[in-house]
Amino acid sequence: MPVRNAAPTLSLCLKSLRRQTEQNWQCVVVNDGSVDSSKAILDRAAAQDPRIQVLHTQPQGIVAALGAGLELCQAPLVARMDADDWMHGERLERQCEWLDRHSEISAVGTRVRFFPRSPQLKDGRRSYERWLNGLSGPQSIRADAFVECPIAHPSLTLRTNILRTFGYREMGWPEDYDLILRLLGKGHQLAVLPKRLIGWRDHPDRLSRTSETYSLDQFTRCKAAHLAADFLKGQPHYVLWGYGQTGKNLRKALLECGHSPSQIVELHPRRIGQFIHGAPVIHPDQLRCPGEPPLIVSVSGPTARNQIRQALALKGFKETRDFICAA
């Protein structure tokens, strides 16, 4: 658990840790240069509970803090946690049991509940929560991995040897999303427990709201880099379905990775037959055989995406092999 100036929320987080039904745990807390009372809170907690191990460092950023903490972890499983969130009492027990029963799964998350709810919680966050909590098995996570980050990072529990192999990277984009996409890119199976076991605090000062690393542009760059390294590997061209703002942003990011659309699929009658950046705009009925070239569906709405998935399935396209949804 990395900590940076988390005094207002830290005590609640630690309380949720101490009430876990699974008692056999070690909590490695990296105090990443806090200047508030976080140090005193953590030192007091460590003095009261020897399972809590605190590492105080100079400010170095979340990726370095996560790496320093991982070096001290001794258990076969590592559960991530953030200092402004809280855990259901059964969180660790449920995830340990799940990974014990499913040896083919490399990491498992949980469903989440944003808080506080109203009036602070915006419609966009509620929609994200619904989408996130609708994912469960490895297939749904893999299919939607390029739509949004499919697992809430503070809910993630991983096998330690796998996390040590991959680690966290400083790439200028979200380190948690980067880790998920690298795991999936190497064939690892990820899952989500169908139970809300994490209270995910939503507030304007959280890192995901204040750092350029977690901006929409950086998320898009992350998606593009991983699409280029995996789905589009060896393929300079692809077909892009959708040219709203989402599609425009993704096309630009993929162009920086050396990939450009050979065709753009649209339903708008005024666009069909035109050219966008040299690529002809075609109707879905004009799509060629599956996988020639690969198809990226860049449409933001879940209803529209599911309609496109159904239409492509009728044409013989297989998701994650012939096409990927990337919103």
C-alpha angles and dihedrals in degrees: 000000000000116000130196118168094327099145096128093057105023099089093055091048093051091046090056088051095051093051094059115133087219102074100179100088142119119209115207109197120190111202099205101203099301115184097191127071094289091107093056092046092050095045090050091049092049091050090053097044121031090200088073112082117188126201115192115203140166115265106286106148134259098285093054090043091052091049093049091049094048091056089062097047112111104176126093090242130050121202116197120220137173124219095235096053135070136221130226110243093250096047099106095038093050094048094045090051091048094053091045090055096042109051090170091064117088098190139003132202131188137229114268142209121213117223147232090039111195143067092347098055109089127214092251092059091046090052091049090050091052092048093046093048090050092067121085122139129057092257096057092044092051092046094052099034093109094046095066135327098294098208128049103239097220087057095053124114116184139182105263097226091054094047090049090051093053103027124173123296134209101225103143092258133080109308093206095053090045090055093049093050092047091051092049091044090058093050100259117154117232129187142182124223107235093234133088104245102150130066103209111202116221115201136143095248099056115119094248089061100042107037125081086219089075098044122125091252092056092047088053092049089051092052092047094050092052094043088052092049096048124008094033097035109143091005114105092184136047139172114254118208109201131024104199119119091290092054093044092053093048093047090053093049093047090049088060087056092052100261127117133178117258090194137010120215116215138161097206105108093214092058098047110100093020127106128241114195088338095309117117116237112231138182117249089250088065094061113125129220118320114278097011093133109353117261127226118196107207103180119134104208117084093216093054091044092053092048089052091048091054092047092049092047089056088054091053097258115147117210117242089014103056101011142014131200110229116174 
